[in-house]
Amino acid sequence: MKSILLKTQKIIFVLFGFTLVFAQNSMKIPSDAVFYMEVNGKQLNNKINWNKLNPLLHELSKKSKETLSWTDYSKTGIKYDAVQYHYASFNDSIKTYNTHFIIDNKEKFQEFVNSVKKKGQEVSKKANYSYVDINDDVFVAWNGSRAVLSMISYTKPYKDLWTTEAVADSAAVAVDSVAVDMGDTAYTDEPEKPFDYKEEIKSLKEDVKYLKESIKDNNNEIARIQKDIKYLQKHHKYPQEKENAEQHEDENMPDEGYEDDGKAFQKEQDSIRRENFKIVKKNAEDRFDQYFSSNLEIEVPKEMLAFRDGSSDVFVYTDYGRIVNEGIYGKMAKFYSYGQFFKNMYNSNYAYNLYFDKDKVRLVNNYQHKDADIQKNISAIYKGKKNKKLLELINEKSVGYYAMNVNGAKCFDMMYSLLQNSGENEYKKEMELIMETMKIVLDEEAITKIAPGNGIFVLNELKSKKVEYTDYEYDADFNEKEVKKTKDIAVPNFTFAFATENEGYWNRIFDVLATNKKLAKRFSKKGNVYTFKEEKNGGYIDQLFFTVKDGVVYLMSSADNMLPVNQSDVSRKWAKDSAKYPLSGRLDIQKLLTGLDKEFKSPKERKTLEAIRKNVGELYYKTEVKGESIQTEMNYNIKDSSENSLMYFFDVFEQVFKTKEKEEKPQIL
């Protein structure tokens, strides 16, 4: 009995050991990855109608310069009902985008690769995989069950203009074996010469001389062209001697020097391109070696998957902080004492879950700051109170609205935390002193009463309006002539309103504007309503109306917009939903495009507009605090008979595509 237990124990330890080995052998997402995406192939494949999609993809392939031989994109050897993994990374010189997917038919997949790669391009064979470069920066590798697509770009880093330190090329260091001395090329740094004011004066004088000669040459050329135009208008052809002279001049043009310069430049560019390709190819091979030597599983850091929903069709994670702060913006920020404040502000992650439902598309976004204290202060802003009067402005007939119910007082706490957590910098003590002074000077409670944090913008409708504008025409001698024309534009009828607990403050502001010497001509007052009117009646908004009533400040394009509206059941439902969320909104895209109808002038534009307009739906938006993140959900309700919301987009695209196809075909008279 004891021996059986010992054997069982050994087997368990051996199995556990193998599990550890395989777990350690998983390929990890690169540490410099700023983007990660999972595509739920099992769900998406069930939602795709290949009988519809294949003909469309085939038609699109005809538009490419090289005709693709593949006709059935549902049979490429790729296992579409499996999960696909995508990730992107960047450093000082290399940017990569990688896709990992499963293949269920190796022979079919290789046929597909052969149909898209360059003719005559050989497939490279490795010990445990094959690969080929489709382009100079696109590589595909595969074995019997897995495939990887890598898009890699390389840019040799020059001296960093934003720092005083030299920049090391990490990619070049990694591929020392392929590094070649480029000699005297664009990458060679020349030693900086001391400033010589005499040489600078000489150079500037030459610039002046060149500019004067250019003016003279341009005037002569204009006179010659005008003379040619007049001759052509009269004789409908050039003089015979001119045609002969131009032909003779072209035959005797000394272009050997230009050819030599062009060849030298092309040779240099080819050399640079070859060296860049060596680096890119080595980088691709290293990534392929690493993956195909693993257990072919992708290991993703837990923080990237914190908001992933397994039932979503697509999941995306982005490290927004690194994308911004480690790019050109972050390098520029180092130049400024307050740069760290902005870097700290952007230091966040975004996660997205995308769902293609039967009747709508849902996109759920989770925002999270990397600093827990800052995130806590941001979340506090989104815990405001509702305002019933503002929600009464929501109406079913409007094009859309955007409502806000936040806690304005908490904005100060967020700003203080951003300043406080800006890291060790030269002015940290000064910043702390400024913060303390702000807390003493600013009466946060009084400021909050001016605008507590409740507001709404309602786009009631878009009206057509005929306006006059100035255009310019030119006669045969290129003399400019000013011409008055008219056109139709879409004018918004809107209401912007926000709550206040200090009506007197806003009335004083409007009174100051109305009595100001420079603005008095445009301002007028009737009762409690102030009107601002433009002098010229030619813009999108001719007049604005301001007033304060019952704790609400109104800014409107029409004085009637503040009158109470009888809300329908649908409007009341929208108002009730908006009261639940800190931020919410709705947009009827069909009504919006109908209102913008006059902005589309040409028949081609109008046909495209009509193809889109008859199919577009409504967009709904809401934001709230969910756990340790700010969650925003957007729902796009479709107005179409498509099988589902995924095929809806393909159906709309196909209609627009067919409309353009009809326009491009020549009409037979």
C-alpha positions in Angstrom: 0.0 0.0 0.0 2.8 2.3 0.9 4.6 1.6 -2.4 1.4 2.4 -4.4 1.1 5.7 -2.6 4.8 6.5 -3.3 4.4 5.7 -7.0 1.2 7.8 -7.2 3.0 10.6 -5.5 5.9 10.4 -8.0 3.5 10.4 -11.0 1.7 13.5 -9.6 5.1 15.3 -9.1 6.2 14.3 -12.7 2.9 15.6 -14.1 3.1 18.8 -12.1 6.7 19.2 -13.3 5.7 18.9 -16.9 2.9 21.5 -16.3 5.4 23.9 -14.9 7.8 23.4 -17.8 5.0 24.0 -20.3 3.8 27.0 -18.4 7.2 28.5 -18.4 7.5 27.8 -22.1 4.6 29.9 -23.0 5.4 32.9 -25.2 4.9 36.1 -23.2 3.6 39.3 -24.7 6.6 41.7 -25.2 7.2 44.1 -22.3 6.9 47.1 -24.6 3.4 46.1 -25.9 1.0 49.0 -25.8 -1.9 47.3 -27.6 -3.5 43.9 -27.2 -6.6 42.5 -28.9 -8.5 39.2 -28.8 -10.9 38.3 -31.5 -13.5 35.7 -30.5 -13.6 33.8 -33.7 -16.1 31.2 -32.6 -18.8 33.9 -32.1 -17.9 36.1 -35.0 -17.7 33.2 -37.5 -21.3 32.3 -36.6 -22.3 35.9 -37.4 -20.6 36.1 -40.8 -22.6 35.2 -43.9 -19.8 34.1 -46.3 -22.2 33.7 -49.2 -22.7 37.5 -49.0 -19.2 38.5 -47.9 -17.2 36.5 -50.5 -18.6 38.3 -53.6 -17.9 41.6 -52.0 -14.3 40.7 -51.1 -13.9 39.4 -54.6 -15.1 42.7 -56.1 -12.8 44.7 -53.9 -9.9 42.6 -54.9 -10.5 43.5 -58.5 -9.8 47.2 -57.6 -6.3 46.4 -56.6 -3.4 46.8 -59.0 -2.6 43.1 -58.9 -5.6 40.7 -59.4 -5.8 38.2 -56.6 -6.4 34.6 -57.6 -8.3 33.7 -54.4 -12.1 33.7 -54.6 -13.3 31.9 -51.5 -12.1 33.8 -48.4 -14.0 31.4 -46.1 -11.5 28.6 -47.1 -8.0 30.0 -46.6 -6.9 27.3 -44.2 -7.4 29.7 -41.2 -9.6 28.3 -38.4 -12.0 31.3 -38.2 -13.9 29.8 -35.3 -10.9 30.0 -33.0 -9.6 32.9 -30.9 -7.1 35.3 -32.7 -4.5 37.2 -30.7 -3.2 40.6 -31.8 -0.6 42.9 -30.1 1.5 45.9 -31.0 4.7 47.3 -29.5 7.2 50.0 -30.2 10.6 51.2 -28.9 13.1 53.8 -30.1 13.3 52.3 -33.6 11.0 49.3 -34.1 7.2 49.3 -34.4 5.5 45.9 -34.7 2.0 44.6 -35.1 1.6 40.8 -34.7 -1.4 38.5 -35.2 -1.5 34.8 -34.0 -4.1 32.5 -35.3 -4.8 28.7 -35.7 -4.8 27.0 -39.1 -6.8 23.8 -39.7 -5.6 23.1 -43.2 -1.8 23.6 -43.8 -1.9 22.9 -47.5 -4.8 25.3 -48.1 -3.1 28.0 -46.0 0.1 27.7 -48.0 -1.9 28.0 -51.2 -3.5 31.2 -49.8 0.0 32.6 -48.9 1.3 31.7 -52.4 -1.6 33.7 -53.9 -0.7 36.9 -52.0 3.1 36.8 -51.9 5.3 38.2 -54.6 5.8 36.0 -57.7 9.0 34.0 -57.5 9.4 34.8 -53.8 10.8 31.7 -52.1 9.5 30.3 -48.8 12.3 30.0 -46.1 12.3 26.7 -44.3 13.3 26.6 -40.6 13.6 23.6 -38.2 10.0 23.9 -36.9 8.3 26.4 -39.2 8.3 28.1 -42.6 8.1 31.8 -43.4 8.0 34.3 -46.2 8.1 38.1 -46.6 5.0 39.3 -48.4 6.4 42.8 -48.6 9.5 44.4 -47.2 7.8 44.9 -43.9 5.2 42.1 -43.8 6.1 38.5 -42.8 4.1 35.3 -42.4 5.3 32.2 -40.6 3.5 28.9 -40.0 3.8 25.3 -39.0 1.2 22.5 -39.1 -1.3 24.2 -36.7 -0.3 27.8 -36.0 0.5 30.9 -38.0 1.9 34.4 -37.2 1.5 37.6 -39.3 4.0 40.3 -38.4 4.1 43.8 -39.7 7.4 45.5 -38.7 8.7 49.0 -39.5 12.2 50.2 -38.7 13.3 53.8 -38.4 16.9 54.5 -37.6 16.9 56.9 -34.6 18.7 60.2 -35.1 20.1 62.2 -32.2 17.3 62.9 -29.8 16.4 66.6 -30.2 14.5 66.5 -26.9 17.3 65.4 -24.6 21.0 66.1 -24.3 21.9 62.4 -24.3 22.7 60.3 -27.3 20.2 57.7 -28.4 21.2 54.1 -28.8 19.6 52.1 -31.5 18.2 49.1 -29.7 17.3 47.3 -32.9 20.7 47.8 -34.4 22.3 46.5 -31.2 20.1 43.5 -31.3 21.1 42.7 -34.9 24.8 43.4 -34.7 25.5 40.5 -37.0 23.8 42.3 -39.9 25.0 45.8 -39.2 27.1 47.3 -42.0 29.1 50.5 -42.1 27.0 52.8 -44.3 29.8 55.2 -45.0 28.9 58.6 -46.3 25.1 58.4 -46.3 22.2 60.3 -44.9 22.9 58.6 -41.5 26.4 60.0 -41.1 26.6 62.7 -38.5 28.9 65.6 -39.6 30.8 67.5 -36.9 29.2 70.9 -36.2 31.3 73.8 -37.5 31.7 77.0 -35.3 29.4 79.9 -36.3 31.0 82.2 -38.9 29.0 85.5 -39.2 30.9 86.4 -42.5 29.8 83.1 -44.1 26.3 83.7 -42.8 26.1 87.2 -44.4 27.4 85.8 -47.7 24.8 83.0 -47.6 22.0 85.5 -46.9 23.1 87.7 -49.8 23.0 84.7 -52.1 19.5 83.9 -50.9 18.4 87.5 -51.7 20.0 87.3 -55.1 18.3 83.9 -55.8 14.9 85.3 -54.7 15.3 88.4 -57.0 16.2 86.2 -59.9 13.2 83.9 -59.1 10.8 86.9 -59.2 12.3 88.1 -62.5 12.1 84.5 -64.0 8.5 84.1 -62.8 7.4 87.4 -64.3 9.0 86.5 -67.7 7.4 83.1 -67.6 3.9 84.6 -66.8 4.3 87.0 -69.7 5.3 84.1 -72.1 2.4 81.9 -71.0 -0.1 84.8 -71.4 1.2 85.4 -74.9 0.8 81.6 -75.7 -2.8 81.7 -74.4 -3.7 84.6 -76.7 -2.1 82.9 -79.7 -4.0 79.6 -79.0 -7.3 81.4 -78.6 -6.8 82.9 -82.1 -5.1 80.1 -84.0 -6.0 77.0 -81.9 -2.4 75.7 -82.1 1.2 76.7 -81.3 3.3 78.5 -84.0 5.2 75.9 -86.1 8.6 77.3 -85.2 7.8 77.0 -81.5 6.9 73.3 -81.8 10.1 72.7 -83.8 12.2 74.7 -81.3 10.8 72.8 -78.3 11.4 69.5 -80.0 15.0 70.4 -80.9 15.5 71.8 -77.4 14.3 68.5 -75.8 16.6 66.4 -78.1 19.7 68.4 -77.1 18.9 68.8 -73.4 22.1 67.9 -71.5 20.6 65.5 -69.0 23.6 63.3 -68.3 24.3 65.2 -65.1 20.8 64.8 -63.9 20.9 61.1 -64.7 24.1 60.6 -62.7 22.7 62.5 -59.7 19.5 60.4 -59.9 21.4 57.1 -60.1 23.6 58.1 -57.1 20.6 59.0 -55.0 18.7 55.9 -56.0 21.8 53.8 -55.2 22.0 55.3 -51.8 18.3 54.8 -51.1 18.5 51.2 -52.2 21.5 50.7 -49.9 19.5 52.1 -46.9 16.5 50.0 -47.8 18.6 46.8 -47.9 20.1 47.5 -44.5 16.7 48.3 -43.0 15.3 45.1 -44.5 18.1 43.1 -42.9 17.2 44.5 -39.5 13.4 44.0 -40.0 14.0 40.4 -41.2 16.2 39.6 -38.3 13.6 41.0 -35.9 10.9 38.9 -37.5 13.0 35.7 -37.4 13.8 36.2 -33.7 10.1 36.6 -32.9 9.1 33.5 -35.0 11.9 31.5 -33.3 10.7 32.4 -29.9 7.1 31.6 -30.7 7.5 28.3 -32.5 10.0 27.1 -29.9 7.3 27.6 -27.2 4.2 25.6 -26.4 2.4 27.9 -28.9 0.3 29.5 -26.1 0.3 33.3 -25.5 0.9 34.5 -22.0 -0.8 37.9 -21.3 -0.2 40.0 -18.2 -3.2 40.0 -15.8 -3.6 43.8 -15.9 -4.3 43.7 -19.6 -7.2 41.3 -19.1 -8.7 42.9 -16.0 -11.8 44.1 -17.9 -12.1 41.4 -20.5 -15.5 39.9 -21.0 -15.4 36.4 -22.4 -18.8 36.8 -24.1 -17.6 39.8 -26.1 -16.8 39.4 -29.8 -13.7 41.6 -29.6 -11.6 42.7 -26.7 -9.0 45.5 -26.9 -6.5 46.8 -24.3 -4.4 50.0 -24.8 -1.8 51.4 -22.6 -2.6 55.1 -23.3 -0.1 56.4 -20.9 2.9 54.7 -22.7 1.5 55.5 -26.2 1.5 59.2 -25.3 4.3 59.6 -22.8 6.9 57.5 -24.6 6.2 58.9 -28.0 7.1 62.4 -29.3 4.7 64.1 -26.9 6.5 62.6 -23.9 9.9 63.7 -25.2 8.6 67.2 -25.7 7.2 67.3 -22.2 10.6 66.8 -20.7 11.5 70.3 -22.0 8.9 72.0 -19.7 8.7 72.2 -15.9 5.0 71.3 -16.0 5.5 68.5 -18.5 5.3 65.9 -15.7 1.8 67.1 -14.8 0.5 66.3 -18.3 2.4 63.0 -18.4 0.7 62.1 -15.1 -2.7 63.1 -16.5 -2.3 60.7 -19.5 -1.0 57.8 -17.4 -4.0 55.5 -17.9 -5.3 52.4 -19.5 -8.3 51.8 -21.7 -10.1 48.5 -22.3 -12.8 47.9 -24.8 -15.4 45.0 -25.2 -17.2 45.0 -28.6 -20.4 43.1 -29.1 -22.2 42.5 -32.4 -25.8 41.8 -31.2 -28.8 41.0 -33.4 -30.2 44.6 -33.4 -27.4 46.7 -32.2 -23.6 47.1 -31.8 -22.4 47.6 -28.2 -19.0 49.1 -27.3 -18.1 49.1 -23.6 -15.1 51.0 -22.6 -13.3 51.0 -19.2 -11.0 53.8 -18.3 -8.6 53.4 -15.3 -5.8 55.7 -14.1 -2.7 53.8 -13.1 -2.5 55.8 -9.8 -5.2 54.5 -7.4 -5.5 57.8 -5.5 -6.0 59.8 -8.7 -8.5 57.2 -10.0 -10.5 57.6 -6.7 -10.7 61.4 -7.2 -11.7 61.0 -10.8 -14.5 58.5 -9.8 -15.8 61.0 -7.2 -16.5 63.6 -10.0 -18.9 61.1 -11.6 -21.1 60.9 -8.5 -23.3 64.0 -9.0 -27.0 64.8 -8.4 -29.7 64.9 -11.1 -31.5 68.1 -12.1 -35.2 67.6 -13.1 -35.6 70.9 -15.0 -32.7 70.2 -17.3 -34.0 66.7 -18.1 -37.4 68.2 -19.2 -35.6 69.7 -22.2 -35.1 66.2 -23.7 -37.7 65.6 -26.5 -38.3 62.9 -29.0 -38.3 65.2 -32.0 -34.7 66.4 -31.4 -31.7 65.2 -33.4 -29.9 64.4 -30.2 -28.8 65.5 -26.7 -25.9 65.2 -24.3 -26.6 65.4 -20.5 -24.2 65.7 -17.6 -24.8 65.1 -13.9 -21.4 65.4 -12.2 -20.0 66.7 -9.0 -18.1 69.9 -9.9 -16.7 70.4 -6.5 -14.6 67.2 -6.8 -12.8 68.6 -9.9 -10.6 70.5 -7.4 -9.6 67.3 -5.6 -8.7 65.7 -8.9 -6.5 68.7 -9.9 -4.8 68.7 -6.5 -4.0 65.0 -6.8 -2.6 65.4 -10.3 -0.3 68.1 -9.1 0.6 66.2 -5.9 1.5 63.0 -7.8 3.6 64.7 -10.5 6.7 63.1 -9.2 10.1 64.4 -8.1 10.8 67.5 -10.2 12.6 70.8 -9.9 9.6 72.7 -8.8 7.8 70.2 -6.5 8.1 72.5 -3.4 6.8 75.5 -5.4 3.9 73.4 -6.7 3.0 72.3 -3.2 3.0 75.9 -2.1 0.8 77.0 -5.0 -1.6 74.2 -4.2 -1.9 75.4 -0.6 -2.4 79.0 -1.7 -5.1 77.9 -4.2 -7.0 76.1 -1.4 -6.8 79.3 0.7 -7.7 81.8 -2.0 -10.3 79.8 -3.9 -13.7 79.5 -2.2 -14.5 76.1 -3.7 -18.0 76.1 -2.3 -18.8 79.4 -3.8 -17.3 78.4 -7.2 -19.3 75.2 -7.1 -22.5 77.1 -6.6 -21.9 79.1 -9.8 -21.9 75.8 -11.8 -22.5 72.6 -9.6 -22.0 70.2 -12.5 -25.4 69.7 -14.2 -25.8 70.6 -17.8 -27.4 69.6 -21.1 -27.0 70.3 -24.8 -29.9 69.6 -27.1 -29.7 69.8 -30.9 -33.4 70.3 -31.7 -33.1 70.4 -35.5 -31.0 71.5 -38.5 -32.7 74.1 -40.7 -31.7 75.1 -44.2 -30.8 78.7 -44.8 -29.7 80.6 -47.9 -26.6 82.8 -47.4 -24.6 85.1 -49.6 -20.9 84.7 -50.0 -18.0 86.1 -52.0 -16.2 84.0 -54.7 -13.5 85.0 -57.1 -13.3 84.4 -60.9 -10.5 85.0 -63.4 -10.7 86.3 -67.0 -8.6 85.3 -69.9 -5.7 87.6 -68.7 -5.9 86.2 -65.2 -7.4 89.3 -63.8 -9.3 88.6 -60.5 -13.0 89.5 -60.3 -15.1 89.4 -57.1 -18.5 87.7 -57.5 -21.4 87.5 -55.1 -23.1 84.1 -54.9 -25.6 82.3 -52.7 -25.6 78.8 -51.2 -27.7 76.8 -48.8 -26.3 75.8 -45.4 -27.5 73.8 -42.4 -28.2 76.0 -39.4 -28.4 74.4 -35.9 -31.4 75.1 -33.6 -30.0 74.2 -30.2 -30.3 74.7 -26.4 -27.4 74.7 -24.0 -28.4 74.9 -20.3 -26.7 74.3 -17.0 -27.8 74.5 -13.3 -26.6 77.3 -11.0 -27.1 78.2 -7.4 -26.0 81.8 -7.9 -28.4 83.4 -10.5 -27.2 86.9 -9.6 -23.6 86.2 -10.7 -24.8 85.2 -14.2 -27.2 88.1 -14.5 -24.3 90.4 -13.7 -22.2 88.8 -16.4 -24.9 89.2 -19.0 -25.5 92.8 -17.9 -21.8 93.7 -18.2 -21.7 92.2 -21.8 -24.9 94.1 -22.8 -23.5 97.5 -21.5 -19.9 97.0 -22.7 -19.0 99.8 -25.2 -17.7 97.4 -27.9 -20.5 94.9 -27.5 -23.5 97.1 -26.8 -24.4 97.5 -30.5 -24.9 93.8 -30.8 -26.5 93.1 -27.4 -30.1 94.0 -26.5 -32.4 93.1 -23.6 -36.1 92.3 -23.6 -37.5 91.3 -20.2 -35.0 88.8 -18.7 -33.7 87.6 -22.1 -30.5 89.0 -23.5 -30.0 88.8 -27.3 -26.6 88.9 -29.1 -27.0 89.5 -32.9 -24.3 89.4 -35.6 -24.0 92.5 -37.8 -23.9 90.4 -41.0 -26.5 87.8 -41.6 -24.3 85.3 -43.4 -23.1 82.8 -40.8 -24.4 79.6 -39.3 -25.6 81.4 -36.2 -27.1 84.9 -36.6 -28.2 85.5 -33.0 -28.0 83.9 -29.5 -30.3 84.3 -26.6 -29.2 84.3 -22.9 -31.3 84.1 -19.7 -31.4 82.8 -16.2 -34.6 81.3 -14.9 -35.5 79.0 -12.0 -31.9 78.1 -11.2 -30.9 77.3 -14.9 -28.7 79.3 -17.2 -29.9 79.1 -20.9 -27.9 79.7 -24.1 -30.1 79.2 -27.1 -30.4 79.8 -30.8 -34.1 80.6 -30.4 -35.9 82.2 -27.4 -38.7 79.6 -27.8 -36.4 76.8 -26.7 -36.8 77.5 -23.0 -40.6 77.0 -23.2 -41.9 73.8 -21.5 -42.4 70.9 -23.9 -44.9 68.0 -23.5 -42.7 65.0 -23.3 -43.8 61.7 -24.9 -43.5 58.4 -23.2 -40.2 57.8 -25.2 -38.9 61.2 -24.1 -39.7 60.6 -20.5 -37.9 57.2 -20.7 -34.8 58.9 -22.0 -35.0 61.5 -19.3 -35.4 58.8 -16.6 -32.3 57.0 -18.0 -30.3 60.2 -18.1 -31.0 60.8 -14.5 -29.3 57.5 -13.6 -25.9 58.3 -15.2 -23.3 61.0 -14.8 -23.0 61.3 -18.6 -25.5 60.2 -21.2 -26.6 61.1 -24.7 -28.4 60.1 -27.8 -27.9 61.0 -31.5 -30.3 60.1 -34.4 -27.8 59.9 -37.2 -30.6 59.7 -39.8 -32.1 63.0 -38.7 -28.6 64.5 -38.6 -27.8 63.5 -42.2 -31.2 64.7 -43.3 -30.5 68.1 -41.8 -27.1 68.2 -43.5 -28.6 67.4 -46.9 -27.8 70.9 -48.3 -24.1 70.5 -47.4 -23.8 67.8 -50.1 -23.7 69.5 -53.4 -22.6 67.2 -56.2 -24.8 64.3 -57.6 -22.1 61.9 -56.6 -22.1 63.1 -53.0 -25.9 63.1 -52.8 -26.1 59.5 -54.1 -23.6 58.3 -51.5 -25.4 60.3 -48.8 -28.8 58.7 -49.7 -27.3 55.2 -49.7 -26.0 55.8 -46.1 -28.9 57.8 -44.8 -31.6 55.2 -45.5 -29.7 52.6 -43.4 -28.2 54.5 -40.5 -29.6 54.2 -37.0 -29.4 55.8 -33.5 -26.5 56.1 -31.1 -26.9 56.0 -27.3 -24.2 56.8 -24.8 -23.9 56.5 -21.0 -21.1 56.7 -18.5 -20.9 55.6 -14.9 -18.5 54.5 -12.2 -18.0 50.7 -12.2 -15.7 49.4 -9.5 -12.3 51.0 -9.9 -12.9 52.3 -13.4 -15.1 54.7 -15.4 -17.3 52.7 -17.7 -18.8 54.1 -20.9 -21.2 52.1 -23.0 -22.2 53.1 -26.5 -25.1 51.4 -28.3 -25.7 51.8 -32.0 -29.2 50.6 -32.9 -29.5 49.4 -36.5 -32.4 50.3 -38.8 -32.1 47.5 -41.3 -33.2 43.9 -42.1 -29.6 42.5 -41.9 -29.1 39.2 -40.1 -27.1 40.9 -37.3 -25.3 44.1 -36.6 -22.0 42.7 -38.0 -23.5 41.9 -41.4 -25.3 45.3 -41.3 -22.0 47.1 -41.8 -21.1 44.9 -44.7 -24.5 45.4 -46.2 -24.3 49.2 -45.9 -20.7 49.2 -47.3 -21.9 47.0 -50.2 -24.7 49.5 -51.1 -22.3 52.4 -51.0 -19.8 50.4 -53.1 -22.4 49.5 -55.7 -23.5 53.2 -55.9 -20.0 54.3 -56.6 -19.6 51.4 -59.2 -22.6 52.7 -61.1 -21.2 56.2 -61.2 -17.8 55.1 -62.5 -19.2 53.0 -65.3 -19.4 55.1 -68.6 -22.9 55.8 -69.7 -23.9 54.4 -73.2 -25.7 57.0 -75.3 
